[in-house]
Amino acid sequence: MNTKLTSQRLLQRAKISSIGTYVPDRVLTNADFERMVDTSNEWILERTGIRERHIAAQGQATSDLAAEAARRCLELRGMAPDEVEVIIVATVSPDMPFPATACLVQGKIGAHQAWGFDLGAACSGFLYALQVGAKLIESGAQKTVMVIGADTMSSFIDYSDRSTCILFGDGAGAVLLEAAAEGELGIIDYAHEIDGSGASALRLPAGGSLLPASAETVANKQHYVHQDGQTVYKFAVRKMAEIAEKVLDRNGLTGQDLACLIPHQANRRIIESTAQRLGLPLDRVIINIDRFGNTTAATVPLAMGTARDEARIKRGDLVVLASVGAGFTAGATLLRWEMD
C-alpha cells in the first residue's frame, strides 16, 4: 500500500461548492388560516414568527422539489448531472416508503453515474446527511456528493388542527460537496446527539410497521403530525444553543467568532434564544421563518440560500449550522464558507 497516498486521502477536507434551493409557487398566508381555523395573524406571528409558507401543488412530491433544487445547484456550479457520484436525500416525507427518494431524484435529474440513499432524522436530517457526505469526500472515496434536504410536510398536516397546521411549509435545498482546495478549510467539525426519550413528543404515529394503514388509523387521524408543543419547545430552546456551543467550545471559539449562525427555522423565539445564549446580535443570524415556515429537513439549506442571496455571507466566513428535530435529534456543523 502507498502510505503517502493513503495519508493524503485521509487528510482531505470537504467543502460546500454550490447550493440550490426551491419552494413551490403556492403560498399559504396567515390570512388564509384565519378563514380555515380559529386563529389570527397576530396569534401566529407572536408565537412562531411565521407570516406565510409555500405549499406543494397537487401531485407535486418531495422528489420533485428535491430534483429542482439539485438542478439549480448543478447549474450554479456549471456541473453536468453525470458528474455527481452520490446523492443523499434527508427527508421524512418520501414520495413512498420505497424506493428511496434519492433513486427518484437521480432519475429525474439524469445523474446516471450516481448511487445514493435517504436519511431520516427529521429537522436535523440535512446536517446529519451533510456529515455523511463530507466523510465520503474526506476519505477520498468520492469526489462529488449531492446532499439534499427536502420535505413536503403538507402531505401529513391536519388543516383543522391549529396547533400544527400553521407551522409547516414545503421546500428543498441542495448542496454540492467537493474536496477543498489548498488553503481552504470547508467543513471543520460537527456535533450530533439523539435522545429517544422524546420520541413520542413529535411523531407521525401510523403508516409504519407498528401501525400499518387501516380504516381505523385513518379515522383516528394517525397519519397526521402529532406534537406535544410545550415539550418540543422546551427541548429545542435548550438543546439548539447547547449543541452549537459544544462544537464551538471544542474548537476554542465563541459566538463572537462567527460571521453567521444559520439555525433550523422552527420558531423565531427558539432562534432568538439561541442567538442570545451565543452572544450573537440578530443581524448575524439568518431568519427566514416568516417566509417559509418550518420546512423540516429543508430549513437549513433554504436559510443558507437566503444568506447567499442577501449577501450576508462571504468567502472565508466562519459559520455554524444548528438544528433540533423529532426523535429527539440535534446537530451543529462548524464550517468556513468557501463560495464566492
C-alpha positions in Angstrom: 0.0 0.0 0.0 1.2 3.5 -0.8 1.2 5.0 2.7 1.9 8.5 1.4 -1.2 8.4 -0.8 -3.3 6.9 2.0 -2.3 9.7 4.3 -3.1 12.4 1.8 -6.5 10.9 1.2 -7.3 10.8 4.9 -6.4 14.4 5.4 -8.5 15.7 2.5 -11.1 18.2 3.6 -14.7 18.6 2.2 -16.3 21.9 1.3 -19.7 23.2 0.0 -19.0 24.3 -3.6 -22.6 25.1 -4.7 -26.1 25.5 -3.4 -29.6 25.5 -4.9 -33.0 26.0 -3.4 -36.6 25.6 -4.4 -40.0 26.2 -2.9 -43.4 25.6 -4.6 -45.3 28.5 -6.1 -48.4 28.3 -3.9 -48.3 30.5 -0.8 -50.5 29.9 2.3 -50.7 33.1 4.4 -51.8 33.7 7.9 -54.8 35.4 6.5 -55.7 32.1 4.8 -55.5 30.3 8.1 -57.9 32.9 9.7 -60.5 31.5 7.3 -59.6 27.9 8.0 -59.2 27.6 11.7 -59.8 29.6 14.9 -56.6 31.7 14.8 -55.3 35.1 13.8 -52.3 36.6 12.1 -51.3 38.2 15.3 -51.5 35.0 17.3 -49.4 33.1 14.7 -46.8 35.9 14.4 -46.4 36.3 18.2 -45.9 32.5 18.8 -44.0 31.4 15.8 -42.8 34.4 13.7 -44.4 32.9 10.6 -46.3 35.1 8.1 -46.6 32.6 5.1 -45.4 29.3 3.9 -45.1 27.6 0.5 -47.3 24.5 -0.2 -46.7 21.9 -2.9 -49.3 21.6 -5.7 -51.4 18.5 -6.0 -49.2 15.8 -7.4 -46.0 17.6 -6.6 -43.9 15.3 -4.5 -40.8 15.6 -2.4 -38.7 14.2 -5.2 -39.9 16.9 -7.5 -38.9 19.6 -5.0 -35.5 17.9 -4.4 -34.8 17.5 -8.1 -35.4 21.2 -8.9 -33.1 22.2 -6.0 -30.5 19.8 -7.3 -30.7 21.2 -10.9 -30.2 24.7 -9.6 -27.3 23.6 -7.5 -25.6 22.0 -10.5 -26.4 24.9 -12.8 -24.7 27.3 -10.4 -21.6 25.1 -10.3 -21.6 24.5 -14.0 -21.5 20.8 -13.5 -23.3 18.1 -15.5 -25.6 15.6 -13.7 -23.4 12.7 -14.7 -20.5 14.2 -12.7 -22.4 13.6 -9.4 -21.2 10.4 -7.7 -23.6 10.2 -4.7 -27.0 11.6 -3.8 -28.1 11.7 -0.2 -31.7 12.9 0.5 -32.6 13.9 4.0 -36.4 13.7 4.3 -39.2 12.4 6.5 -41.8 12.8 3.7 -40.5 10.5 0.9 -42.7 10.0 -2.1 -43.3 6.5 -0.9 -41.8 4.1 1.6 -39.6 2.6 -1.2 -37.8 3.1 -3.5 -35.6 5.8 -1.8 -36.3 9.3 -2.8 -32.6 9.5 -3.9 -33.3 7.0 -6.6 -36.2 9.1 -7.9 -34.1 12.3 -7.8 -31.3 10.5 -9.6 -33.6 9.5 -12.4 -35.2 13.0 -12.7 -32.0 14.9 -13.0 -30.2 12.4 -15.1 -27.4 11.7 -12.7 -26.8 8.2 -14.2 -23.4 7.6 -12.6 -24.6 8.3 -9.0 -25.6 5.9 -6.2 -27.4 7.2 -3.2 -29.9 6.7 -0.3 -32.3 8.6 2.0 -31.6 9.6 5.6 -34.3 10.2 8.1 -33.5 12.4 11.1 -36.4 14.9 10.8 -35.4 18.6 11.1 -31.7 17.6 11.8 -31.6 15.4 8.7 -29.8 17.8 6.5 -27.0 18.3 9.0 -26.6 14.5 9.5 -26.6 13.9 5.7 -24.0 16.7 5.3 -21.6 14.9 7.6 -22.1 11.6 5.9 -21.4 13.2 2.6 -18.4 15.1 4.0 -16.9 11.9 5.3 -17.2 10.3 1.8 -15.2 13.2 0.4 -12.7 13.3 3.2 -12.0 9.6 2.9 -11.2 10.0 -0.8 -13.9 7.5 -1.7 -16.0 10.1 -3.7 -15.3 13.3 -5.5 -18.8 14.8 -5.7 -21.6 14.3 -3.3 -25.0 16.0 -3.6 -26.7 16.5 -0.2 -30.4 17.5 -0.3 -32.8 18.4 2.5 -36.4 18.2 1.2 -39.8 17.8 2.7 -43.4 18.1 1.7 -44.9 18.3 5.2 -48.3 19.5 3.9 -48.9 15.8 3.0 -49.1 15.0 6.7 -50.8 18.0 8.2 -54.3 18.1 9.6 -55.5 21.5 8.5 -58.2 21.5 11.1 -55.6 21.4 13.9 -54.5 25.0 14.5 -51.6 23.9 16.8 -49.7 22.2 13.9 -51.2 23.3 10.6 -49.8 26.9 10.9 -46.2 25.7 11.4 -45.1 23.8 8.4 -44.3 24.5 4.7 -42.8 22.6 1.8 -39.4 23.2 0.2 -36.0 21.8 -0.7 -32.3 22.8 -0.6 -29.3 21.1 -2.2 -25.6 21.5 -1.7 -22.7 20.0 -3.6 -19.7 18.7 -1.6 -16.3 18.5 -3.2 -12.7 18.4 -1.9 -11.4 21.6 -0.5 -8.5 23.3 -2.3 -5.2 24.0 -0.6 -5.7 26.7 2.0 -9.5 26.1 2.3 -11.0 24.7 5.5 -14.5 23.9 4.4 -16.3 21.7 6.9 -14.4 21.8 10.1 -16.3 19.9 12.8 -19.7 18.7 13.9 -21.6 17.6 17.0 -24.7 15.3 16.8 -26.9 13.9 19.5 -30.2 12.0 19.8 -32.5 11.5 22.8 -35.0 8.7 22.2 -36.9 9.6 25.4 -38.5 12.4 23.3 -39.7 10.2 20.6 -43.4 10.5 21.5 -43.4 14.3 21.6 -43.3 14.8 17.8 -44.3 11.9 15.6 -46.4 10.5 12.7 -48.0 7.6 14.5 -49.3 5.4 11.7 -48.2 4.2 8.3 -45.1 2.2 9.5 -44.7 -1.4 10.7 -46.1 -0.6 14.2 -49.4 0.8 12.9 -49.9 -0.1 9.3 -52.5 1.9 7.4 -56.1 0.8 8.2 -59.6 2.2 8.2 -59.1 2.7 12.0 -55.8 4.6 11.7 -57.3 6.9 9.1 -60.4 7.5 11.1 -58.3 8.3 14.2 -56.1 10.8 12.2 -53.0 8.9 13.0 -51.4 9.7 9.6 -51.0 13.3 10.6 -48.3 15.0 12.6 -48.9 14.8 16.3 -46.9 17.2 18.6 -46.6 17.9 22.3 -45.7 21.6 21.6 -44.5 22.5 25.1 -42.2 19.5 25.4 -40.7 20.1 21.9 -40.3 23.9 22.6 -38.5 23.3 25.9 -36.1 20.8 24.4 -35.4 23.0 21.4 -34.7 26.2 23.3 -32.2 24.3 25.5 -30.6 22.0 23.0 -30.0 24.1 19.9 -27.9 26.5 21.9 -26.1 23.6 23.8 -25.2 21.8 20.6 -23.9 25.0 18.9 -21.8 25.8 22.0 -20.4 22.2 22.0 -18.9 22.5 18.6 -17.6 26.0 19.2 -16.0 25.1 22.6 -14.3 22.1 21.1 -12.6 24.4 18.6 -11.7 27.1 21.0 -14.3 29.5 19.6 -17.3 31.5 20.9 -20.3 33.0 19.2 -18.3 36.3 18.7 -16.0 34.4 16.3 -18.9 33.7 14.0 -19.9 35.8 11.0 -23.2 33.9 10.8 -25.4 31.5 12.6 -27.7 29.5 10.3 -30.3 27.7 12.5 -33.2 25.4 11.9 -36.3 27.5 11.3 -38.9 26.0 13.7 -39.9 29.0 15.8 -38.5 32.6 15.9 -38.4 32.6 19.7 -36.2 29.5 19.7 -33.8 31.2 17.2 -33.6 34.4 19.3 -33.0 32.4 22.5 -30.1 30.5 20.8 -28.6 33.7 19.5 -28.8 35.4 22.9 -27.1 32.5 24.6 -24.3 32.5 22.0 -23.9 36.3 22.4 -24.8 36.9 18.7 -26.8 40.0 17.5 -29.7 39.1 15.3 -28.1 40.8 12.3 -25.6 37.9 12.3 -28.4 35.3 12.5 -30.3 34.1 9.4 -34.0 34.1 10.0 -36.4 33.4 7.1 -39.1 31.5 9.0 -41.5 34.4 8.3 -41.4 33.5 4.5 -41.2 29.7 4.6 -42.3 28.3 7.9 -40.8 25.0 9.2 -39.8 23.0 6.1 -38.2 20.3 8.3 -35.0 19.0 6.6 -35.1 21.9 4.1 -34.9 24.7 6.6 -31.1 24.9 6.9 -30.2 24.8 3.2 -33.1 27.3 2.5 -31.6 29.6 5.1 -28.1 29.1 3.6 -29.7 30.2 0.3 -31.1 33.3 2.0 -27.7 34.1 3.4 -26.1 33.9 0.0 -28.9 35.8 -1.8 -28.9 38.6 0.7 -25.1 38.9 0.6 -24.9 38.2 4.4 -22.2 35.6 4.0 -18.9 35.7 2.1 -15.9 33.6 1.4 -13.8 33.0 4.5 -16.6 33.5 7.0 -16.9 31.1 9.9 -20.5 29.7 10.1 -22.4 27.4 12.4 -25.4 25.5 11.2 -27.6 24.2 14.1 -30.8 22.2 14.3 -33.0 20.2 16.6 -35.8 17.8 15.5 -38.1 14.9 16.2 -36.5 11.9 17.8 -35.2 13.9 19.5 -32.3 14.8 17.3 -29.8 17.7 17.5 -26.9 18.7 15.4 -24.4 21.5 14.7 -21.8 22.0 12.0 -18.9 24.4 12.0 -17.6 25.4 8.6 -15.8 28.1 6.7 -17.7 29.4 3.8 -15.7 28.7 0.6 -18.0 30.1 -2.0 -17.9 33.5 -3.7 
